[in-house]
């Protein structure tokens, strides 16, 4: 009997010793389990241009993961794949073109168990550059004009180097998108034009405004000096670049045209004329509209030397004209 009792006590002791040991092993297993983890390898912020594009997001996860948009309304973003095992370490986001004139942002949220990470995707706006008037016509006497530019980019204004008659007179007091230009008077005898460029090289945008200006007429040029052309005598001296003009009060005076050029007025006559002969000076206007005879002035050849003719004007014997 005593022997049986001893055996029973021994078994109870063994059982009591094993129970605590089992609990310790379970605790150790719980301690060995890693916490949920997902970490980005790619940048947390990705910026793309306004066009269609794709971006790759790389990450490390220690378990199954999922990916979703933080805002379901951001339909311009799509994710592939949207879930995976821990051995899948990247996904692709397709970004649709941004046809608006504003930046936009969306976010992709990665989740692995209780852990999460987020990637923000910023997409730039569509650059725009629109001018109010693609063509401008300026009076021959010059003046100013304004060009309004609607843009969401930085604009550079470029005037051609050979268009010095146009000046950008924009001041800081004006809005950033309003540009003023001043045009000088046109005495060239012909219509001129130039193209002003409004550029944003960063966006590859360019808008052109073409400026056209007709030339002042000879009457407009004379009127600045109180001279009149209707029914008056004009004689051109090629040597001195002078024009003999009769003013409104009937008096004659020499007038130096600016710039002196045969494009304005020239004199034609029979250059075979001899000393003492009378010739008809044909005063020619070759100005914008083509050659046209304005008036014939009779003159007497009083001297000939070295291809030059000294002529006395019949309507004013006191005036001598030298013509090559």
C-alpha positions as protocol buffer text, in pm:
chain_id: "A"
residue {
  index: 1
  type: UNK
  ca { x: 0 y: 0 z: 0 }
}
residue {
  index: 2
  type: UNK
  ca { x: 275 y: 242 z: 94 }
}
residue {
  index: 3
  type: UNK
  ca { x: 449 y: 158 z: -230 }
}
residue {
  index: 4
  type: UNK
  ca { x: 140 y: 261 z: -430 }
}
residue {
  index: 5
  type: UNK
  ca { x: 116 y: 590 z: -245 }
}
residue {
  index: 6
  type: UNK
  ca { x: 481 y: 674 z: -323 }
}
residue {
  index: 7
  type: UNK
  ca { x: 428 y: 605 z: -693 }
}
residue {
  index: 8
  type: UNK
  ca { x: 116 y: 829 z: -704 }
}
residue {
  index: 9
  type: UNK
  ca { x: 302 y: 1119 z: -536 }
}
residue {
  index: 10
  type: UNK
  ca { x: 588 y: 1085 z: -786 }
}
residue {
  index: 11
  type: UNK
  ca { x: 351 y: 1107 z: -1081 }
}
residue {
  index: 12
  type: UNK
  ca { x: 186 y: 1420 z: -938 }
}
residue {
  index: 13
  type: UNK
  ca { x: 527 y: 1580 z: -900 }
}
residue {
  index: 14
  type: UNK
  ca { x: 620 y: 1509 z: -1261 }
}
residue {
  index: 15
  type: UNK
  ca { x: 290 y: 1654 z: -1387 }
}
residue {
  index: 16
  type: UNK
  ca { x: 331 y: 1964 z: -1175 }
}
residue {
  index: 17
  type: UNK
  ca { x: 681 y: 2022 z: -1318 }
}
residue {
  index: 18
  type: UNK
  ca { x: 570 y: 1986 z: -1684 }
}
residue {
  index: 19
  type: UNK
  ca { x: 280 y: 2239 z: -1670 }
}
residue {
  index: 20
  type: UNK
  ca { x: 484 y: 2555 z: -1606 }
}
residue {
  index: 21
  type: UNK
  ca { x: 734 y: 2446 z: -1871 }
}
residue {
  index: 22
  type: UNK
  ca { x: 463 y: 2433 z: -2140 }
}
residue {
  index: 23
  type: UNK
  ca { x: 346 y: 2789 z: -2060 }
}
residue {
  index: 24
  type: UNK
  ca { x: 699 y: 2922 z: -2092 }
}
residue {
  index: 25
  type: UNK
  ca { x: 736 y: 2766 z: -2439 }
}
residue {
  index: 26
  type: UNK
  ca { x: 412 y: 2933 z: -2564 }
}
residue {
  index: 27
  type: UNK
  ca { x: 522 y: 3273 z: -2434 }
}
residue {
  index: 28
  type: UNK
  ca { x: 852 y: 3234 z: -2612 }
}
residue {
  index: 29
  type: UNK
  ca { x: 673 y: 3159 z: -2942 }
}
residue {
  index: 30
  type: UNK
  ca { x: 458 y: 3471 z: -2903 }
}
residue {
  index: 31
  type: UNK
  ca { x: 767 y: 3678 z: -2839 }
}
residue {
  index: 32
  type: UNK
  ca { x: 932 y: 3541 z: -3157 }
}
residue {
  index: 33
  type: UNK
  ca { x: 647 y: 3664 z: -3391 }
}
residue {
  index: 34
  type: UNK
  ca { x: 751 y: 3987 z: -3586 }
}
residue {
  index: 35
  type: UNK
  ca { x: 518 y: 4291 z: -3581 }
}
residue {
  index: 36
  type: UNK
  ca { x: 341 y: 4394 z: -3906 }
}
residue {
  index: 37
  type: UNK
  ca { x: 569 y: 4607 z: -4120 }
}
residue {
  index: 38
  type: UNK
  ca { x: 558 y: 4785 z: -4458 }
}
residue {
  index: 39
  type: UNK
  ca { x: 829 y: 5034 z: -4554 }
}
residue {
  index: 40
  type: UNK
  ca { x: 875 y: 5247 z: -4865 }
}
residue {
  index: 41
  type: UNK
  ca { x: 1182 y: 5212 z: -5083 }
}
residue {
  index: 42
  type: UNK
  ca { x: 1052 y: 5469 z: -5333 }
}
residue {
  index: 43
  type: UNK
  ca { x: 1008 y: 5834 z: -5241 }
}
residue {
  index: 44
  type: UNK
  ca { x: 700 y: 5927 z: -5042 }
}
residue {
  index: 45
  type: UNK
  ca { x: 626 y: 6210 z: -5287 }
}
residue {
  index: 46
  type: UNK
  ca { x: 632 y: 6160 z: -5667 }
}
residue {
  index: 47
  type: UNK
  ca { x: 581 y: 6448 z: -5913 }
}
residue {
  index: 48
  type: UNK
  ca { x: 476 y: 6388 z: -6274 }
}
residue {
  index: 49
  type: UNK
  ca { x: 405 y: 6610 z: -6572 }
}
residue {
  index: 50
  type: UNK
  ca { x: 64 y: 6693 z: -6716 }
}
residue {
  index: 51
  type: UNK
  ca { x: 66 y: 6412 z: -6974 }
}
residue {
  index: 52
  type: UNK
  ca { x: -21 y: 6044 z: -6940 }
}
residue {
  index: 53
  type: UNK
  ca { x: 241 y: 5858 z: -6736 }
}
residue {
  index: 54
  type: UNK
  ca { x: 312 y: 5562 z: -6511 }
}
residue {
  index: 55
  type: UNK
  ca { x: 504 y: 5551 z: -6184 }
}
residue {
  index: 56
  type: UNK
  ca { x: 644 y: 5254 z: -5995 }
}
residue {
  index: 57
  type: UNK
  ca { x: 623 y: 5232 z: -5617 }
}
residue {
  index: 58
  type: UNK
  ca { x: 868 y: 4997 z: -5443 }
}
residue {
  index: 59
  type: UNK
  ca { x: 837 y: 4882 z: -5084 }
}
residue {
  index: 60
  type: UNK
  ca { x: 917 y: 4604 z: -4832 }
}
residue {
  index: 61
  type: UNK
  ca { x: 640 y: 4416 z: -4646 }
}
residue {
  index: 62
  type: UNK
  ca { x: 664 y: 4123 z: -4407 }
}
residue {
  index: 63
  type: UNK
  ca { x: 321 y: 3984 z: -4493 }
}
residue {
  index: 64
  type: UNK
  ca { x: 28 y: 4008 z: -4729 }
}
residue {
  index: 65
  type: UNK
  ca { x: -46 y: 4367 z: -4833 }
}
residue {
  index: 66
  type: UNK
  ca { x: -312 y: 4576 z: -5008 }
}
residue {
  index: 67
  type: UNK
  ca { x: -301 y: 4911 z: -5193 }
}
residue {
  index: 68
  type: UNK
  ca { x: -584 y: 5160 z: -5237 }
}
residue {
  index: 69
  type: UNK
  ca { x: -643 y: 5526 z: -5318 }
}
residue {
  index: 70
  type: UNK
  ca { x: -685 y: 5748 z: -5014 }
}
residue {
  index: 71
  type: UNK
  ca { x: -964 y: 5925 z: -5203 }
}
residue {
  index: 72
  type: UNK
  ca { x: -1183 y: 5706 z: -5423 }
}
residue {
  index: 73
  type: UNK
  ca { x: -1275 y: 6013 z: -5630 }
}
residue {
  index: 74
  type: UNK
  ca { x: -920 y: 6035 z: -5768 }
}
residue {
  index: 75
  type: UNK
  ca { x: -1020 y: 5833 z: -6073 }
}
residue {
  index: 76
  type: UNK
  ca { x: -727 y: 5978 z: -6269 }
}
residue {
  index: 77
  type: UNK
  ca { x: -509 y: 5730 z: -6075 }
}
residue {
  index: 78
  type: UNK
  ca { x: -526 y: 5351 z: -6110 }
}
residue {
  index: 79
  type: UNK
  ca { x: -324 y: 5089 z: -5916 }
}
residue {
  index: 80
  type: UNK
  ca { x: -196 y: 4754 z: -6039 }
}
residue {
  index: 81
  type: UNK
  ca { x: -182 y: 4517 z: -5856 }
}
residue {
  index: 82
  type: UNK
  ca { x: -399 y: 4618 z: -5561 }
}
residue {
  index: 83
  type: UNK
  ca { x: -276 y: 4337 z: -5333 }
}
residue {
  index: 84
  type: UNK
  ca { x: 2 y: 4082 z: -5304 }
}
residue {
  index: 85
  type: UNK
  ca { x: 215 y: 3849 z: -5096 }
}
residue {
  index: 86
  type: UNK
  ca { x: 524 y: 3962 z: -4912 }
}
residue {
  index: 87
  type: UNK
  ca { x: 748 y: 3848 z: -5197 }
}
residue {
  index: 88
  type: UNK
  ca { x: 582 y: 4102 z: -5432 }
}
residue {
  index: 89
  type: UNK
  ca { x: 763 y: 4428 z: -5362 }
}
residue {
  index: 90
  type: UNK
  ca { x: 634 y: 4682 z: -5615 }
}
residue {
  index: 91
  type: UNK
  ca { x: 321 y: 4811 z: -5786 }
}
residue {
  index: 92
  type: UNK
  ca { x: 246 y: 5048 z: -6077 }
}
residue {
  index: 93
  type: UNK
  ca { x: 25 y: 5355 z: -6074 }
}
residue {
  index: 94
  type: UNK
  ca { x: -113 y: 5482 z: -6405 }
}
residue {
  index: 95
  type: UNK
  ca { x: -166 y: 5858 z: -6419 }
}
residue {
  index: 96
  type: UNK
  ca { x: -408 y: 6011 z: -6671 }
}
residue {
  index: 97
  type: UNK
  ca { x: -342 y: 6341 z: -6851 }
}
residue {
  index: 98
  type: UNK
  ca { x: -420 y: 6657 z: -6656 }
}
residue {
  index: 99
  type: UNK
  ca { x: -622 y: 6869 z: -6898 }
}
residue {
  index: 100
  type: UNK
  ca { x: -698 y: 7132 z: -6635 }
}
residue {
  index: 101
  type: UNK
  ca { x: -500 y: 7449 z: -6565 }
}
residue {
  index: 102
  type: UNK
  ca { x: -435 y: 7358 z: -6201 }
}
residue {
  index: 103
  type: UNK
  ca { x: -205 y: 7115 z: -6017 }
}
residue {
  index: 104
  type: UNK
  ca { x: -365 y: 6812 z: -5853 }
}
residue {
  index: 105
  type: UNK
  ca { x: -260 y: 6551 z: -5597 }
}
residue {
  index: 106
  type: UNK
  ca { x: -366 y: 6202 z: -5498 }
}
residue {
  index: 107
  type: UNK
  ca { x: -234 y: 5938 z: -5259 }
}
residue {
  index: 108
  type: UNK
  ca { x: -183 y: 5561 z: -5256 }
}
residue {
  index: 109
  type: UNK
  ca { x: -211 y: 5390 z: -4915 }
}
residue {
  index: 110
  type: UNK
  ca { x: -24 y: 5061 z: -4862 }
}
residue {
  index: 111
  type: UNK
  ca { x: -142 y: 4836 z: -4578 }
}
residue {
  index: 112
  type: UNK
  ca { x: 12 y: 4526 z: -4422 }
}
residue {
  index: 113
  type: UNK
  ca { x: -182 y: 4408 z: -4120 }
}
residue {
  index: 114
  type: UNK
  ca { x: -174 y: 4694 z: -3871 }
}
residue {
  index: 115
  type: UNK
  ca { x: 106 y: 4877 z: -4054 }
}
residue {
  index: 116
  type: UNK
  ca { x: 58 y: 5128 z: -4337 }
}
residue {
  index: 117
  type: UNK
  ca { x: 254 y: 5367 z: -4560 }
}
residue {
  index: 118
  type: UNK
  ca { x: 145 y: 5641 z: -4801 }
}
residue {
  index: 119
  type: UNK
  ca { x: 279 y: 5776 z: -5130 }
}
residue {
  index: 120
  type: UNK
  ca { x: 158 y: 6114 z: -5258 }
}
residue {
  index: 121
  type: UNK
  ca { x: 146 y: 6169 z: -5635 }
}
residue {
  index: 122
  type: UNK
  ca { x: 153 y: 6531 z: -5753 }
}
residue {
  index: 123
  type: UNK
  ca { x: 64 y: 6607 z: -6115 }
}
residue {
  index: 124
  type: UNK
  ca { x: 144 y: 6941 z: -6273 }
}
residue {
  index: 125
  type: UNK
  ca { x: -114 y: 7150 z: -6455 }
}
residue {
  index: 126
  type: UNK
  ca { x: -147 y: 7187 z: -6829 }
}
residue {
  index: 127
  type: UNK
  ca { x: 50 y: 7496 z: -6930 }
}
residue {
  index: 128
  type: UNK
  ca { x: -152 y: 7764 z: -7107 }
}
residue {
  index: 129
  type: UNK
  ca { x: -52 y: 8081 z: -7288 }
}
residue {
  index: 130
  type: UNK
  ca { x: -317 y: 8278 z: -7477 }
}
residue {
  index: 131
  type: UNK
  ca { x: -278 y: 8629 z: -7623 }
}
residue {
  index: 132
  type: UNK
  ca { x: -570 y: 8869 z: -7661 }
}
residue {
  index: 133
  type: UNK
  ca { x: -483 y: 8977 z: -8017 }
}
residue {
  index: 134
  type: UNK
  ca { x: -267 y: 8774 z: -8258 }
}
residue {
  index: 135
  type: UNK
  ca { x: -229 y: 9074 z: -8492 }
}
residue {
  index: 136
  type: UNK
  ca { x: -200 y: 9447 z: -8428 }
}
residue {
  index: 137
  type: UNK
  ca { x: -204 y: 9736 z: -8675 }
}
residue {
  index: 138
  type: UNK
  ca { x: -39 y: 10063 z: -8572 }
}
residue {
  index: 139
  type: UNK
  ca { x: -83 y: 10408 z: -8726 }
}
residue {
  index: 140
  type: UNK
  ca { x: 202 y: 10530 z: -8949 }
}
residue {
  index: 141
  type: UNK
  ca { x: 271 y: 10811 z: -8703 }
}
residue {
  index: 142
  type: UNK
  ca { x: 335 y: 10555 z: -8428 }
}
residue {
  index: 143
  type: UNK
  ca { x: 160 y: 10502 z: -8098 }
}
residue {
  index: 144
  type: UNK
  ca { x: 113 y: 10232 z: -7837 }
}
residue {
  index: 145
  type: UNK
  ca { x: -85 y: 9913 z: -7799 }
}
residue {
  index: 146
  type: UNK
  ca { x: -158 y: 9663 z: -7525 }
}
residue {
  index: 147
  type: UNK
  ca { x: -147 y: 9284 z: -7532 }
}
residue {
  index: 148
  type: UNK
  ca { x: -325 y: 9085 z: -7261 }
}
residue {
  index: 149
  type: UNK
  ca { x: -183 y: 8739 z: -7195 }
}
residue {
  index: 150
  type: UNK
  ca { x: -381 y: 8471 z: -7013 }
}
residue {
  index: 151
  type: UNK
  ca { x: -136 y: 8220 z: -6872 }
}
residue {
  index: 152
  type: UNK
  ca { x: -52 y: 8003 z: -6575 }
}
residue {
  index: 153
  type: UNK
  ca { x: 319 y: 7997 z: -6655 }
}
residue {
  index: 154
  type: UNK
  ca { x: 607 y: 8243 z: -6648 }
}
residue {
  index: 155
  type: UNK
  ca { x: 609 y: 8438 z: -6975 }
}
residue {
  index: 156
  type: UNK
  ca { x: 911 y: 8584 z: -7156 }
}
residue {
  index: 157
  type: UNK
  ca { x: 856 y: 8859 z: -7414 }
}
residue {
  index: 158
  type: UNK
  ca { x: 1093 y: 8856 z: -7712 }
}
residue {
  index: 159
  type: UNK
  ca { x: 1111 y: 9141 z: -7966 }
}
residue {
  index: 160
  type: UNK
  ca { x: 1331 y: 9070 z: -8272 }
}
residue {
  index: 161
  type: UNK
  ca { x: 1666 y: 9248 z: -8273 }
}
residue {
  index: 162
  type: UNK
  ca { x: 1587 y: 9413 z: -8608 }
}
residue {
  index: 163
  type: UNK
  ca { x: 1260 y: 9560 z: -8478 }
}
residue {
  index: 164
  type: UNK
  ca { x: 1409 y: 9847 z: -8279 }
}
residue {
  index: 165
  type: UNK
  ca { x: 1105 y: 10056 z: -8367 }
}
residue {
  index: 166
  type: UNK
  ca { x: 903 y: 9855 z: -8113 }
}
residue {
  index: 167
  type: UNK
  ca { x: 965 y: 9899 z: -7739 }
}
residue {
  index: 168
  type: UNK
  ca { x: 826 y: 9704 z: -7445 }
}
residue {
  index: 169
  type: UNK
  ca { x: 712 y: 9977 z: -7207 }
}
residue {
  index: 170
  type: UNK
  ca { x: 539 y: 9752 z: -6955 }
}
residue {
  index: 171
  type: UNK
  ca { x: 566 y: 9889 z: -6600 }
}
residue {
  index: 172
  type: UNK
  ca { x: 554 y: 9713 z: -6266 }
}
residue {
  index: 173
  type: UNK
  ca { x: 231 y: 9893 z: -6186 }
}
residue {
  index: 174
  type: UNK
  ca { x: 48 y: 9684 z: -6442 }
}
residue {
  index: 175
  type: UNK
  ca { x: -75 y: 9330 z: -6385 }
}
residue {
  index: 176
  type: UNK
  ca { x: 169 y: 9049 z: -6456 }
}
residue {
  index: 177
  type: UNK
  ca { x: -20 y: 8950 z: -6770 }
}
residue {
  index: 178
  type: UNK
  ca { x: -64 y: 9291 z: -6932 }
}
residue {
  index: 179
  type: UNK
  ca { x: 207 y: 9419 z: -7166 }
}
residue {
  index: 180
  type: UNK
  ca { x: 241 y: 9765 z: -7320 }
}
residue {
  index: 181
  type: UNK
  ca { x: 438 y: 9841 z: -7636 }
}
residue {
  index: 182
  type: UNK
  ca { x: 531 y: 10167 z: -7807 }
}
residue {
  index: 183
  type: UNK
  ca { x: 586 y: 10198 z: -8182 }
}
residue {
  index: 184
  type: UNK
  ca { x: 788 y: 10474 z: -8346 }
}
residue {
  index: 185
  type: UNK
  ca { x: 665 y: 10662 z: -8652 }
}
residue {
  index: 186
  type: UNK
  ca { x: 741 y: 10497 z: -8984 }
}
residue {
  index: 187
  type: UNK
  ca { x: 923 y: 10725 z: -9233 }
}
residue {
  index: 188
  type: UNK
  ca { x: 1072 y: 10437 z: -9431 }
}
residue {
  index: 189
  type: UNK
  ca { x: 845 y: 10470 z: -9732 }
}
residue {
  index: 190
  type: UNK
  ca { x: 718 y: 10114 z: -9701 }
}
residue {
  index: 191
  type: UNK
  ca { x: 502 y: 9900 z: -9476 }
}
residue {
  index: 192
  type: UNK
  ca { x: 691 y: 9713 z: -9207 }
}
residue {
  index: 193
  type: UNK
  ca { x: 604 y: 9433 z: -8969 }
}
residue {
  index: 194
  type: UNK
  ca { x: 755 y: 9234 z: -8684 }
}
residue {
  index: 195
  type: UNK
  ca { x: 650 y: 8942 z: -8468 }
}
residue {
  index: 196
  type: UNK
  ca { x: 660 y: 8964 z: -8089 }
}
residue {
  index: 197
  type: UNK
  ca { x: 697 y: 8627 z: -7917 }
}
residue {
  index: 198
  type: UNK
  ca { x: 544 y: 8540 z: -7581 }
}
residue {
  index: 199
  type: UNK
  ca { x: 727 y: 8229 z: -7465 }
}
residue {
  index: 200
  type: UNK
  ca { x: 750 y: 7976 z: -7188 }
}
residue {
  index: 201
  type: UNK
  ca { x: 1039 y: 7748 z: -7280 }
}
residue {
  index: 202
  type: UNK
  ca { x: 984 y: 7524 z: -6978 }
}
residue {
  index: 203
  type: UNK
  ca { x: 642 y: 7424 z: -7111 }
}
residue {
  index: 204
  type: UNK
  ca { x: 733 y: 7451 z: -7480 }
}
residue {
  index: 205
  type: UNK
  ca { x: 471 y: 7721 z: -7535 }
}
residue {
  index: 206
  type: UNK
  ca { x: 492 y: 8015 z: -7776 }
}
residue {
  index: 207
  type: UNK
  ca { x: 234 y: 8269 z: -7890 }
}
residue {
  index: 208
  type: UNK
  ca { x: 304 y: 8524 z: -8164 }
}
residue {
  index: 209
  type: UNK
  ca { x: 165 y: 8876 z: -8203 }
}
residue {
  index: 210
  type: UNK
  ca { x: 234 y: 9029 z: -8545 }
}
residue {
  index: 211
  type: UNK
  ca { x: 266 y: 9407 z: -8552 }
}
residue {
  index: 212
  type: UNK
  ca { x: 212 y: 9584 z: -8886 }
}
residue {
  index: 213
  type: UNK
  ca { x: 266 y: 9951 z: -8958 }
}
residue {
  index: 214
  type: UNK
  ca { x: 222 y: 10140 z: -9283 }
}
residue {
  index: 215
  type: UNK
  ca { x: 457 y: 10423 z: -9366 }
}
residue {
  index: 216
  type: UNK
  ca { x: 372 y: 10788 z: -9326 }
}
residue {
  index: 217
  type: UNK
  ca { x: 278 y: 10960 z: -9652 }
}
residue {
  index: 218
  type: UNK
  ca { x: 487 y: 11247 z: -9778 }
}
residue {
  index: 219
  type: UNK
  ca { x: 207 y: 11486 z: -9685 }
}
residue {
  index: 220
  type: UNK
  ca { x: 220 y: 11363 z: -9326 }
}
residue {
  index: 221
  type: UNK
  ca { x: 594 y: 11420 z: -9312 }
}
residue {
  index: 222
  type: UNK
  ca { x: 567 y: 11770 z: -9462 }
}
residue {
  index: 223
  type: UNK
  ca { x: 283 y: 11870 z: -9231 }
}
residue {
  index: 224
  type: UNK
  ca { x: 516 y: 11840 z: -8932 }
}
residue {
  index: 225
  type: UNK
  ca { x: 715 y: 12131 z: -9076 }
}
residue {
  index: 226
  type: UNK
  ca { x: 418 y: 12343 z: -9181 }
}
residue {
  index: 227
  type: UNK
  ca { x: 467 y: 12251 z: -9548 }
}
residue {
  index: 228
  type: UNK
  ca { x: 192 y: 12170 z: -9792 }
}
residue {
  index: 229
  type: UNK
  ca { x: 192 y: 11950 z: -10099 }
}
residue {
  index: 230
  type: UNK
  ca { x: -138 y: 12003 z: -10277 }
}
residue {
  index: 231
  type: UNK
  ca { x: -78 y: 12210 z: -10589 }
}
residue {
  index: 232
  type: UNK
  ca { x: 272 y: 12304 z: -10477 }
}
residue {
  index: 233
  type: UNK
  ca { x: 608 y: 12273 z: -10653 }
}
residue {
  index: 234
  type: UNK
  ca { x: 850 y: 12002 z: -10541 }
}
residue {
  index: 235
  type: UNK
  ca { x: 1202 y: 11984 z: -10677 }
}
residue {
  index: 236
  type: UNK
  ca { x: 1462 y: 11742 z: -10544 }
}
residue {
  index: 237
  type: UNK
  ca { x: 1834 y: 11822 z: -10525 }
}
residue {
  index: 238
  type: UNK
  ca { x: 2024 y: 11493 z: -10534 }
}
residue {
  index: 239
  type: UNK
  ca { x: 2349 y: 11659 z: -10430 }
}
residue {
  index: 240
  type: UNK
  ca { x: 2230 y: 11826 z: -10112 }
}
residue {
  index: 241
  type: UNK
  ca { x: 1940 y: 11587 z: -10047 }
}
residue {
  index: 242
  type: UNK
  ca { x: 1709 y: 11890 z: -10045 }
}
residue {
  index: 243
  type: UNK
  ca { x: 1362 y: 11951 z: -10175 }
}
residue {
  index: 244
  type: UNK
  ca { x: 1249 y: 12292 z: -10298 }
}
residue {
  index: 245
  type: UNK
  ca { x: 898 y: 12346 z: -10167 }
}
residue {
  index: 246
  type: UNK
  ca { x: 660 y: 12638 z: -10215 }
}
residue {
  index: 247
  type: UNK
  ca { x: 473 y: 12703 z: -9892 }
}
residue {
  index: 248
  type: UNK
  ca { x: 115 y: 12814 z: -9851 }
}
residue {
  index: 249
  type: UNK
  ca { x: 208 y: 13184 z: -9860 }
}
residue {
  index: 250
  type: UNK
  ca { x: 371 y: 13139 z: -10202 }
}
residue {
  index: 251
  type: UNK
  ca { x: 730 y: 13155 z: -10086 }
}
residue {
  index: 252
  type: UNK
  ca { x: 994 y: 12897 z: -10177 }
}
residue {
  index: 253
  type: UNK
  ca { x: 1221 y: 12724 z: -9933 }
}
residue {
  index: 254
  type: UNK
  ca { x: 1455 y: 12428 z: -9927 }
}
residue {
  index: 255
  type: UNK
  ca { x: 1352 y: 12142 z: -9702 }
}
residue {
  index: 256
  type: UNK
  ca { x: 1580 y: 11853 z: -9601 }
}
residue {
  index: 257
  type: UNK
  ca { x: 1373 y: 11539 z: -9588 }
}
residue {
  index: 258
  type: UNK
  ca { x: 1450 y: 11284 z: -9317 }
}
residue {
  index: 259
  type: UNK
  ca { x: 1578 y: 11037 z: -9402 }
}
residue {
  index: 260
  type: UNK
  ca { x: 1706 y: 11166 z: -9735 }
}
residue {
  index: 261
  type: UNK
  ca { x: 1632 y: 10898 z: -9991 }
}
residue {
  index: 262
  type: UNK
  ca { x: 1540 y: 10863 z: -10357 }
}
residue {
  index: 263
  type: UNK
  ca { x: 1251 y: 10648 z: -10237 }
}
residue {
  index: 264
  type: UNK
  ca { x: 1066 y: 10965 z: -10149 }
}
residue {
  index: 265
  type: UNK
  ca { x: 1105 y: 11204 z: -10441 }
}
residue {
  index: 266
  type: UNK
  ca { x: 1335 y: 11225 z: -10739 }
}
residue {
  index: 267
  type: UNK
  ca { x: 1365 y: 11442 z: -11048 }
}
residue {
  index: 268
  type: UNK
  ca { x: 1378 y: 11312 z: -11404 }
}
residue {
  index: 269
  type: UNK
  ca { x: 1485 y: 11514 z: -11711 }
}
residue {
  index: 270
  type: UNK
  ca { x: 1659 y: 11466 z: -12042 }
}
residue {
  index: 271
  type: UNK
  ca { x: 2021 y: 11446 z: -11926 }
}
residue {
  index: 272
  type: UNK
  ca { x: 2136 y: 11512 z: -12283 }
}
residue {
  index: 273
  type: UNK
  ca { x: 2025 y: 11872 z: -12234 }
}
residue {
  index: 274
  type: UNK
  ca { x: 2279 y: 12134 z: -12337 }
}
residue {
  index: 275
  type: UNK
  ca { x: 2372 y: 12466 z: -12196 }
}
residue {
  index: 276
  type: UNK
  ca { x: 2094 y: 12721 z: -12248 }
}
residue {
  index: 277
  type: UNK
  ca { x: 1829 y: 12466 z: -12333 }
}
residue {
  index: 278
  type: UNK
  ca { x: 1500 y: 12447 z: -12151 }
}
residue {
  index: 279
  type: UNK
  ca { x: 1399 y: 12118 z: -11995 }
}
residue {
  index: 280
  type: UNK
  ca { x: 1097 y: 11989 z: -11808 }
}
residue {
  index: 281
  type: UNK
  ca { x: 1177 y: 11856 z: -11463 }
}
residue {
  index: 282
  type: UNK
  ca { x: 944 y: 11568 z: -11388 }
}
residue {
  index: 283
  type: UNK
  ca { x: 903 y: 11543 z: -11015 }
}
residue {
  index: 284
  type: UNK
  ca { x: 847 y: 11179 z: -10931 }
}
residue {
  index: 285
  type: UNK
  ca { x: 693 y: 11041 z: -10615 }
}
residue {
  index: 286
  type: UNK
  ca { x: 801 y: 10682 z: -10557 }
}
residue {
  index: 287
  type: UNK
  ca { x: 630 y: 10628 z: -10229 }
}
residue {
  index: 288
  type: UNK
  ca { x: 435 y: 10318 z: -10114 }
}
residue {
  index: 289
  type: UNK
  ca { x: 199 y: 10304 z: -10412 }
}
residue {
  index: 290
  type: UNK
  ca { x: 462 y: 10314 z: -10682 }
}
residue {
  index: 291
  type: UNK
  ca { x: 600 y: 10584 z: -10915 }
}
residue {
  index: 292
  type: UNK
  ca { x: 367 y: 10867 z: -11014 }
}
residue {
  index: 293
  type: UNK
  ca { x: 441 y: 11206 z: -11171 }
}
residue {
  index: 294
  type: UNK
  ca { x: 338 y: 11480 z: -10931 }
}
residue {
  index: 295
  type: UNK
  ca { x: 426 y: 11788 z: -11138 }
}
residue {
  index: 296
  type: UNK
  ca { x: 637 y: 11908 z: -11429 }
}
residue {
  index: 297
  type: UNK
  ca { x: 853 y: 12214 z: -11360 }
}
residue {
  index: 298
  type: UNK
  ca { x: 1015 y: 12398 z: -11653 }
}
residue {
  index: 299
  type: UNK
  ca { x: 1380 y: 12493 z: -11602 }
}
residue {
  index: 300
  type: UNK
  ca { x: 1664 y: 12642 z: -11807 }
}
residue {
  index: 301
  type: UNK
  ca { x: 2006 y: 12479 z: -11805 }
}
residue {
  index: 302
  type: UNK
  ca { x: 2252 y: 12752 z: -11702 }
}
residue {
  index: 303
  type: UNK
  ca { x: 2562 y: 12537 z: -11646 }
}
residue {
  index: 304
  type: UNK
  ca { x: 2687 y: 12184 z: -11716 }
}
residue {
  index: 305
  type: UNK
  ca { x: 2994 y: 12037 z: -11550 }
}
residue {
  index: 306
  type: UNK
  ca { x: 3112 y: 11687 z: -11452 }
}
residue {
  index: 307
  type: UNK
  ca { x: 2773 y: 11536 z: -11519 }
}
residue {
  index: 308
  type: UNK
  ca { x: 2593 y: 11794 z: -11309 }
}
residue {
  index: 309
  type: UNK
  ca { x: 2332 y: 12034 z: -11438 }
}
residue {
  index: 310
  type: UNK
  ca { x: 2266 y: 12376 z: -11284 }
}
residue {
  index: 311
  type: UNK
  ca { x: 1912 y: 12471 z: -11364 }
}
residue {
  index: 312
  type: UNK
  ca { x: 1724 y: 12795 z: -11316 }
}
residue {
  index: 313
  type: UNK
  ca { x: 1361 y: 12734 z: -11230 }
}
residue {
  index: 314
  type: UNK
  ca { x: 1130 y: 12919 z: -11468 }
}
residue {
  index: 315
  type: UNK
  ca { x: 867 y: 12979 z: -11201 }
}
residue {
  index: 316
  type: UNK
  ca { x: 1128 y: 13125 z: -10965 }
}
residue {
  index: 317
  type: UNK
  ca { x: 1440 y: 13259 z: -11148 }
}
residue {
  index: 318
  type: UNK
  ca { x: 1607 y: 13329 z: -10815 }
}
residue {
  index: 319
  type: UNK
  ca { x: 1635 y: 12955 z: -10741 }
}
residue {
  index: 320
  type: UNK
  ca { x: 1907 y: 12739 z: -10891 }
}
residue {
  index: 321
  type: UNK
  ca { x: 1873 y: 12360 z: -10871 }
}
residue {
  index: 322
  type: UNK
  ca { x: 2171 y: 12126 z: -10904 }
}
residue {
  index: 323
  type: UNK
  ca { x: 2090 y: 11779 z: -11038 }
}
residue {
  index: 324
  type: UNK
  ca { x: 2330 y: 11493 z: -11104 }
}
